[in-house]
Amino acid sequence: MMTKEEMPACPVATTVQLIGSKWKLLILRNLRMRPWRFNELRRDLEGVSQKVLTDSLRAMEDDGIITRTVYPEVPPRVEYALSPLGKSMEPILDAMEQWGSAYQKMMNE
């Protein structure tokens, strides 16, 4: 989680710092549907490397945006889901989806 000293003064910059990467946004998009396992995410997010996915998930967990649940099974099962803080970002993702759809429609006319 960012310390007060690390947090940008601008609220938009804070949001961008937390979720501004391509992969973090696509992870959030997927986790809106349901909890996902690591390999499910890796298969669905075409082009993401294992390292980038791992780093993104760890950063988002550290920032409180997602939760990581380890089930005591053999082999261990780990699921990632949106935390309440992550769910509070859904209006941002909704707005991005609406804008993207409108842009696609405009470009296809």
DSSP file (Angstrom, degrees, kcal/mol; ACC not computed):
  #  RESIDUE AA STRUCTURE BP1 BP2  ACC     N-H-->O    O-->H-N    N-H-->O    O-->H-N    TCO  KAPPA ALPHA  PHI   PSI    X-CA   Y-CA   Z-CA
    1    1 A M              0   0    0      0, 0.0    62,-0.1     0, 0.0     2,-0.1   0.000 360.0 360.0 360.0 140.8    0.0    0.0    0.0
    2    2 A M        -     0   0    0     61,-0.1     2,-0.1     1,-0.1    16,-0.0  -0.376 360.0-130.6 -66.2 140.8    1.3    3.5   -0.8
    3    3 A T     >  -     0   0    0      1,-0.1     4,-1.3    -2,-0.1     3,-0.5  -0.468  28.1-104.8 -82.2 165.6    2.5    5.6    2.1
    4    4 A K  T  4 S+     0   0    0      1,-0.2     3,-0.2     2,-0.2    -1,-0.1   0.862 123.3  53.0 -58.0 -36.5    1.2    9.1    2.4
    5    5 A E  T  4 S+     0   0    0      1,-0.2    -1,-0.2     3,-0.0    -3,-0.0   0.814 108.9  48.9 -70.3 -30.4    4.6   10.4    1.2
    6    6 A E  T  4 S+     0   0    0     -3,-0.5    -1,-0.2     2,-0.1    -2,-0.2   0.674  88.7 101.0 -82.3 -18.0    4.4    8.2   -2.0
    7    7 A M  S  < S-     0   0    0     -4,-1.3     7,-0.1    -3,-0.2     6,-0.0  -0.517  76.8-121.7 -74.7 127.9    0.9    9.3   -2.8
    8    8 A P        -     0   0    0      0, 0.0     6,-0.1     0, 0.0    -1,-0.1  -0.272  14.1-126.2 -62.7 153.9    0.7   11.9   -5.6
    9    9 A A  S    S+     0   0    0      4,-0.1    -2,-0.1     5,-0.0     3,-0.0   0.828  93.1  77.7 -69.6 -31.4   -1.1   15.2   -4.7
   10   10 A C  S  > S-     0   0    0      1,-0.1     4,-1.8     2,-0.0     5,-0.1  -0.682  74.3-147.1 -84.0 126.6   -3.4   14.8   -7.7
   11   11 A P  H  > S+     0   0    0      0, 0.0     4,-2.1     0, 0.0     5,-0.1   0.848 100.2  53.8 -61.1 -34.7   -6.3   12.3   -7.2
   12   12 A V  H  > S+     0   0    0      1,-0.2     4,-2.6     2,-0.2     5,-0.2   0.921 107.7  50.4 -65.9 -42.1   -6.2   11.3  -10.9
   13   13 A A  H  > S+     0   0    0      1,-0.2     4,-2.4     2,-0.2    -1,-0.2   0.864 107.7  54.3 -63.4 -35.9   -2.5   10.5  -10.6
   14   14 A T  H  X S+     0   0    0     -4,-1.8     4,-1.8     2,-0.2    -1,-0.2   0.937 110.1  46.2 -61.6 -46.7   -3.2    8.4   -7.5
   15   15 A T  H  X S+     0   0    0     -4,-2.1     4,-2.7     1,-0.2     5,-0.3   0.920 112.7  49.8 -62.8 -44.6   -5.7    6.4   -9.5
   16   16 A V  H  X S+     0   0    0     -4,-2.6     4,-2.4     1,-0.2    -1,-0.2   0.895 108.8  52.8 -61.7 -40.2   -3.4    6.0  -12.4
   17   17 A Q  H  < S+     0   0    0     -4,-2.4    -1,-0.2    -5,-0.2    -2,-0.2   0.872 114.5  42.8 -63.5 -35.8   -0.6    4.9  -10.1
   18   18 A L  H  < S+     0   0    0     -4,-1.8    -2,-0.2    -5,-0.2    -1,-0.2   0.895 138.8   3.7 -78.4 -41.1   -2.9    2.2   -8.7
   19   19 A I  H  < S+     0   0    0     -4,-2.7    -3,-0.2    -5,-0.1    -2,-0.2   0.203  92.1 113.5-132.2  15.8   -4.6    0.8  -11.8
   20   20 A G     <  +     0   0    0     -4,-2.4     2,-0.2    -5,-0.3    -3,-0.1   0.577  51.2  95.4 -75.5 -10.3   -3.0    2.6  -14.7
   21   21 A S  S  > S-     0   0    0     -5,-0.2     4,-2.1    -4,-0.1     5,-0.2  -0.503  79.9-121.9 -82.7 153.7   -1.2   -0.3  -16.4
   22   22 A K  H  > S+     0   0    0      1,-0.2     4,-1.9     2,-0.2     5,-0.2   0.914 111.7  47.4 -53.8 -47.1   -2.8   -2.2  -19.2
   23   23 A W  H  > S+     0   0    0      1,-0.2     4,-2.5     2,-0.2    -1,-0.2   0.884 108.2  53.2 -70.9 -38.5   -2.6   -5.5  -17.4
   24   24 A K  H  > S+     0   0    0      1,-0.2     4,-2.5     2,-0.2    -1,-0.2   0.916 110.1  49.1 -62.4 -41.5   -4.0   -4.2  -14.1
   25   25 A L  H  X S+     0   0    0     -4,-2.1     4,-2.2     1,-0.2    -1,-0.2   0.905 112.6  47.1 -64.1 -40.6   -7.1   -2.8  -15.9
   26   26 A L  H  X S+     0   0    0     -4,-1.9     4,-2.0     2,-0.2    -2,-0.2   0.854 110.4  52.6 -71.3 -33.4   -7.6   -6.1  -17.7
   27   27 A I  H  X S+     0   0    0     -4,-2.5     4,-2.8     2,-0.2    -2,-0.2   0.939 110.4  48.4 -62.7 -46.7   -7.2   -8.0  -14.5
   28   28 A L  H  X S+     0   0    0     -4,-2.5     4,-1.3     1,-0.2    -2,-0.2   0.907 107.8  55.7 -59.2 -42.2   -9.9   -5.8  -12.9
   29   29 A R  H  < S+     0   0    0     -4,-2.2     4,-0.5     1,-0.2     3,-0.4   0.929 112.2  42.5 -55.5 -46.8  -12.1   -6.3  -15.9
   30   30 A N  H >X S+     0   0    0     -4,-2.0     3,-1.6     1,-0.2     4,-1.0   0.917 109.7  55.4 -68.3 -43.5  -11.9  -10.1  -15.4
   31   31 A L  H 3< S+     0   0    0     -4,-2.8    51,-0.5     1,-0.3    -1,-0.2   0.671  93.1  71.6 -68.8 -14.7  -12.3  -10.1  -11.6
   32   32 A R  T 3< S+     0   0    0     -4,-1.3    -1,-0.3    -3,-0.4    -2,-0.2   0.831  99.2  49.5 -64.1 -30.8  -15.5   -8.1  -12.0
   33   33 A M  T <4 S-     0   0    0     -3,-1.6    -2,-0.2    -4,-0.5    -1,-0.2   0.913 128.4 -50.6 -74.6 -45.1  -17.1  -11.3  -13.3
   34   34 A R  S  < S-     0   0    0     -4,-1.0    -1,-0.3    46,-0.1     2,-0.1  -0.961  72.7 -57.7-176.9 171.1  -16.0  -13.7  -10.6
   35   35 A P        -     0   0    0      0, 0.0     2,-0.3     0, 0.0    46,-0.2  -0.466  55.1-157.7 -67.1 147.2  -12.9  -14.9   -8.7
   36   36 A W  E     -A   80   0A   0     44,-2.3    44,-3.2    -2,-0.1     2,-0.2  -0.933  12.0-129.1-127.8 149.7  -10.2  -16.2  -11.0
   37   37 A R  E  >  -A   79   0A   0     -2,-0.3     4,-2.2    42,-0.2     5,-0.2  -0.604  33.7-107.5 -90.3 160.0   -7.3  -18.6  -10.5
   38   38 A F  H  > S+     0   0    0     40,-0.5     4,-2.6     1,-0.2     5,-0.2   0.925 117.7  46.1 -55.3 -52.0   -3.8  -17.5  -11.7
   39   39 A N  H  > S+     0   0    0      1,-0.2     4,-2.2     2,-0.2    -1,-0.2   0.815 109.2  56.1 -67.6 -28.8   -3.6  -19.8  -14.7
   40   40 A E  H  > S+     0   0    0      2,-0.2     4,-2.3    -3,-0.2    -1,-0.2   0.938 110.4  45.5 -63.0 -45.6   -7.1  -18.9  -15.8
   41   41 A L  H  X S+     0   0    0     -4,-2.2     4,-2.8     1,-0.2    -2,-0.2   0.926 111.4  52.3 -62.1 -44.6   -6.0  -15.2  -15.8
   42   42 A R  H  < S+     0   0    0     -4,-2.6     6,-0.3     1,-0.2    -1,-0.2   0.890 112.5  45.1 -61.5 -39.9   -2.8  -16.0  -17.6
   43   43 A R  H  < S+     0   0    0     -4,-2.2    -1,-0.2    -5,-0.2    -2,-0.2   0.891 116.5  45.5 -70.0 -38.8   -4.6  -17.9  -20.4
   44   44 A D  H  < S+     0   0    0     -4,-2.3     2,-1.6     1,-0.2    -2,-0.2   0.852 101.6  67.1 -75.4 -34.5   -7.3  -15.3  -20.8
   45   45 A L  S >< S-     0   0    0     -4,-2.8     3,-2.1    -5,-0.2    -1,-0.2  -0.609  85.2-151.1 -89.8  80.0   -4.9  -12.3  -20.8
   46   46 A E  T 3  S+     0   0    0     -2,-1.6     3,-0.1     1,-0.3    -3,-0.1  -0.268  74.9  18.0 -57.7 125.4   -3.2  -13.0  -24.1
   47   47 A G  T 3  S+     0   0    0      1,-0.3     2,-0.3    -5,-0.2    -1,-0.3   0.246  87.6 128.3 100.2 -13.2    0.3  -11.7  -24.1
   48   48 A V    <   -     0   0    0     -3,-2.1    -1,-0.3    -6,-0.3     2,-0.2  -0.589  53.2-134.5 -78.8 137.1    0.9  -11.2  -20.4
   49   49 A S     >  -     0   0    0     -2,-0.3     4,-2.4     1,-0.1     5,-0.2  -0.497  19.6-115.4 -84.1 160.1    4.0  -12.9  -19.0
   50   50 A Q  H  > S+     0   0    0      1,-0.2     4,-2.6     2,-0.2     5,-0.2   0.900 116.3  51.2 -60.7 -40.8    4.0  -14.9  -15.8
   51   51 A K  H  > S+     0   0    0      2,-0.2     4,-2.9     1,-0.2     5,-0.2   0.925 110.8  46.5 -64.3 -45.9    6.3  -12.3  -14.2
   52   52 A V  H  > S+     0   0    0      2,-0.2     4,-2.6     1,-0.2     5,-0.2   0.908 114.1  48.3 -65.4 -41.0    4.1   -9.3  -15.1
   53   53 A L  H  X S+     0   0    0     -4,-2.4     4,-2.7     2,-0.2     5,-0.2   0.939 113.5  47.2 -64.1 -45.7    0.9  -11.1  -14.0
   54   54 A T  H  X S+     0   0    0     -4,-2.6     4,-2.5    -5,-0.2    -2,-0.2   0.939 114.4  46.6 -59.3 -48.4    2.5  -12.1  -10.7
   55   55 A D  H  X S+     0   0    0     -4,-2.9     4,-2.4     1,-0.2    -1,-0.2   0.897 113.4  49.0 -62.7 -41.0    3.9   -8.6  -10.1
   56   56 A S  H  X S+     0   0    0     -4,-2.6     4,-2.5    -5,-0.2    -1,-0.2   0.923 112.2  47.4 -65.5 -44.7    0.6   -7.0  -11.0
   57   57 A L  H  X S+     0   0    0     -4,-2.7     4,-2.2    -5,-0.2    -2,-0.2   0.916 113.1  49.0 -63.8 -42.4   -1.4   -9.3   -8.7
   58   58 A R  H  X S+     0   0    0     -4,-2.5     4,-2.9    -5,-0.2    -2,-0.2   0.921 112.3  47.9 -62.7 -43.7    1.0   -8.7   -5.8
   59   59 A A  H  X S+     0   0    0     -4,-2.4     4,-2.1     1,-0.2    -2,-0.2   0.918 112.6  48.4 -63.7 -43.2    0.9   -5.0   -6.2
   60   60 A M  H  <>S+     0   0    0     -4,-2.5     5,-2.4     2,-0.2     6,-1.1   0.858 112.8  48.4 -67.5 -34.2   -2.9   -4.9   -6.4
   61   61 A E  H ><5S+     0   0    0     -4,-2.2     3,-1.4     4,-0.2    -2,-0.2   0.928 110.8  50.6 -68.0 -44.8   -3.1   -7.1   -3.3
   62   62 A D  H 3<5S+     0   0    0     -4,-2.9    -2,-0.2     1,-0.3    -1,-0.2   0.855 109.9  51.0 -59.6 -35.2   -0.7   -4.9   -1.5
   63   63 A D  T 3<5S-     0   0    0     -4,-2.1    -1,-0.3    -5,-0.2    -2,-0.2   0.486 116.4-116.0 -82.8  -2.9   -2.8   -1.9   -2.4
   64   64 A G  T < 5S+     0   0    0     -3,-1.4    22,-0.5    -4,-0.3    21,-0.4   0.617  83.6 117.4  82.8  12.3   -5.9   -3.5   -1.1
   65   65 A I  S   <S+     0   0    0     -5,-2.4    18,-2.3    -6,-0.2    21,-0.4   0.822  77.3  23.8 -83.7 -32.9   -7.6   -3.7   -4.5
   66   66 A I  E    S-B   82   0A   0     -6,-1.1     2,-0.3    16,-0.3    16,-0.2  -0.877  70.4-135.5-128.5 163.0   -7.8   -7.5   -4.7
   67   67 A T  E     -B   81   0A   0     14,-3.1    14,-1.9    -2,-0.3     2,-0.5  -0.882   9.2-150.1-114.6 152.2   -7.8  -10.4   -2.3
   68   68 A R  E     -B   80   0A   0     -2,-0.3     2,-0.5    12,-0.2    12,-0.2  -0.987  12.6-168.0-122.4 120.0   -5.9  -13.6   -2.6
   69   69 A T  E     -B   79   0A   0     10,-2.9    10,-2.5    -2,-0.5     2,-0.6  -0.945   5.1-161.1-114.6 124.4   -7.4  -16.7   -1.0
   70   70 A V  E     -B   78   0A   0     -2,-0.5     8,-0.2     8,-0.2    -2,-0.0  -0.912  11.0-150.1-104.2 122.3   -5.4  -19.9   -0.6
   71   71 A Y  E     -B   77   0A   0      6,-3.4     2,-2.5    -2,-0.6     6,-1.1  -0.768  21.5-119.8 -93.6 135.5   -7.5  -23.0   -0.1
   72   72 A P  S    S+     0   0    0      0, 0.0     2,-0.3     0, 0.0    -1,-0.1  -0.422  70.6 120.7 -77.2  73.9   -5.9  -25.8    2.0
   73   73 A E        -     0   0    0     -2,-2.5     4,-0.0     4,-0.1    -2,-0.0  -0.818  68.3 -88.9-127.6 166.4   -6.0  -28.4   -0.7
   74   74 A V  S    S+     0   0    0     -2,-0.3     3,-0.0     1,-0.2     0, 0.0  -0.981 122.3  27.5-120.8 117.9   -3.4  -30.6   -2.5
   75   75 A P  S    S-     0   0    0      0, 0.0    -1,-0.2     0, 0.0    -2,-0.0   0.641 115.5-112.2 -70.6 158.8   -2.4  -29.1   -4.8
   76   76 A P        -     0   0    0      0, 0.0     2,-0.5     0, 0.0    -2,-0.1  -0.271  26.2-147.5 -59.9 141.3   -3.1  -25.7   -3.3
   77   77 A R  E     - B   0  71A   0     -6,-1.1    -6,-3.4    -4,-0.0     2,-0.4  -0.954  14.0-170.9-112.5 129.3   -5.8  -23.7   -5.0
   78   78 A V  E     - B   0  70A   0     -2,-0.5   -40,-0.5    -8,-0.2     2,-0.4  -0.974   1.3-171.5-122.4 131.9   -5.4  -19.9   -5.0
   79   79 A E  E     -AB  37  69A   0    -10,-2.5   -10,-2.9    -2,-0.4     2,-0.4  -0.957  10.7-150.8-124.3 144.5   -8.2  -17.5   -6.2
   80   80 A Y  E     +AB  36  68A   0    -44,-3.2   -44,-2.3    -2,-0.4     2,-0.3  -0.919  23.4 165.9-111.3 138.7   -8.0  -13.8   -6.8
   81   81 A A  E     - B   0  67A   0    -14,-1.9   -14,-3.1    -2,-0.4     2,-0.2  -0.951  41.6 -87.8-145.3 162.0  -11.1  -11.6   -6.3
   82   82 A L  E     - B   0  66A   0    -51,-0.5   -16,-0.3    -2,-0.3   -17,-0.1  -0.536  38.9-141.6 -71.0 137.5  -12.0   -8.0   -6.0
   83   83 A S     >  -     0   0    0    -18,-2.3     4,-2.8    -2,-0.2     5,-0.2  -0.386  36.4 -94.0 -82.5 172.6  -11.9   -6.6   -2.5
   84   84 A P  H  > S+     0   0    0      0, 0.0     4,-1.4     0, 0.0   -19,-0.1   0.893 131.7  51.5 -55.7 -37.9  -14.5   -4.0   -1.3
   85   85 A L  H  4 S+     0   0    0    -21,-0.4     4,-0.3     2,-0.2   -20,-0.2   0.918 109.8  49.1 -64.4 -42.4  -12.0   -1.3   -2.4
   86   86 A G  H >4 S+     0   0    0    -22,-0.5     3,-1.6   -21,-0.4    -1,-0.2   0.894 107.9  54.0 -62.6 -40.6  -11.6   -3.0   -5.8
   87   87 A K  H >< S+     0   0    0     -4,-2.8     3,-1.7     1,-0.3    -1,-0.2   0.813  97.8  64.9 -64.2 -28.8  -15.4   -3.2   -6.2
   88   88 A S  T 3< S+     0   0    0     -4,-1.4    -1,-0.3     1,-0.3    -2,-0.2   0.653  94.2  62.0 -68.6 -12.3  -15.6    0.5   -5.5
   89   89 A M  T X> S+     0   0    0     -3,-1.6     4,-1.8    -4,-0.3     3,-0.9   0.479  73.8  98.0 -88.2  -3.6  -13.7    1.0   -8.8
   90   90 A E  H <> S+     0   0    0     -3,-1.7     4,-2.9     1,-0.3     5,-0.2   0.858  76.7  57.1 -57.1 -38.3  -16.4   -0.6  -10.8
   91   91 A P  H 3> S+     0   0    0      0, 0.0     4,-2.3     0, 0.0    -1,-0.3   0.865 105.6  52.2 -61.2 -32.3  -17.9    2.8  -11.9
   92   92 A I  H <> S+     0   0    0     -3,-0.9     4,-2.1     2,-0.2    -2,-0.2   0.941 112.3  44.4 -64.4 -47.0  -14.5    3.7  -13.3
   93   93 A L  H  X S+     0   0    0     -4,-1.8     4,-2.4     2,-0.2    -1,-0.2   0.873 111.5  53.9 -66.7 -37.3  -14.5    0.5  -15.4
   94   94 A D  H  X S+     0   0    0     -4,-2.9     4,-2.6     2,-0.2    -1,-0.2   0.930 109.6  48.0 -60.0 -45.5  -18.1    1.0  -16.4
   95   95 A A  H  X S+     0   0    0     -4,-2.3     4,-2.5     1,-0.2    -2,-0.2   0.892 111.5  49.9 -64.0 -39.7  -17.3    4.5  -17.7
   96   96 A M  H  X S+     0   0    0     -4,-2.1     4,-2.6     2,-0.2    -1,-0.2   0.898 111.3  49.3 -65.6 -39.6  -14.3    3.1  -19.6
   97   97 A E  H  X S+     0   0    0     -4,-2.4     4,-2.5     2,-0.2    -2,-0.2   0.921 112.2  47.4 -65.1 -44.4  -16.4    0.4  -21.1
   98   98 A Q  H  X S+     0   0    0     -4,-2.6     4,-2.4     2,-0.2    -2,-0.2   0.924 114.3  46.6 -63.4 -44.7  -19.1    2.8  -22.2
   99   99 A W  H  X S+     0   0    0     -4,-2.5     4,-2.5     1,-0.2    -2,-0.2   0.927 112.7  49.9 -63.9 -44.2  -16.6    5.2  -23.7
  100  100 A G  H  X S+     0   0    0     -4,-2.6     4,-2.6     1,-0.2    -2,-0.2   0.895 111.2  49.1 -61.8 -40.9  -14.7    2.4  -25.5
  101  101 A S  H  X S+     0   0    0     -4,-2.5     4,-2.4     2,-0.2    -1,-0.2   0.919 111.8  48.4 -64.2 -44.0  -18.0    1.1  -26.9
  102  102 A A  H  X S+     0   0    0     -4,-2.4     4,-2.4     2,-0.2    -2,-0.2   0.897 112.5  49.2 -63.3 -40.3  -19.0    4.5  -28.2
  103  103 A Y  H  X S+     0   0    0     -4,-2.5     4,-2.5     2,-0.2    -2,-0.2   0.931 110.9  49.2 -65.1 -45.9  -15.6    5.0  -29.7
  104  104 A Q  H  X S+     0   0    0     -4,-2.6     4,-1.3     1,-0.2    -2,-0.2   0.912 112.2  48.9 -59.2 -43.0  -15.7    1.6  -31.5
  105  105 A K  H  < S+     0   0    0     -4,-2.4     4,-0.4     1,-0.2     3,-0.3   0.923 111.4  49.3 -63.2 -44.8  -19.1    2.4  -32.8
  106  106 A M  H >< S+     0   0    0     -4,-2.4     3,-1.0     1,-0.2    -2,-0.2   0.899 111.4  49.0 -61.8 -41.9  -18.0    5.9  -34.0
  107  107 A M  H 3< S+     0   0    0     -4,-2.5    -1,-0.2     1,-0.2    -2,-0.2   0.728 108.8  53.9 -73.2 -21.2  -15.0    4.4  -35.8
  108  108 A N  T 3<        0   0    0     -4,-1.3    -1,-0.2    -3,-0.3    -2,-0.2   0.436 360.0 360.0 -91.9  -0.4  -17.1    1.7  -37.5
  109  109 A E    <         0   0    0     -3,-1.0    -1,-0.2    -4,-0.4    -2,-0.1   0.463 360.0 360.0 -86.3 360.0  -19.5    4.1  -39.0
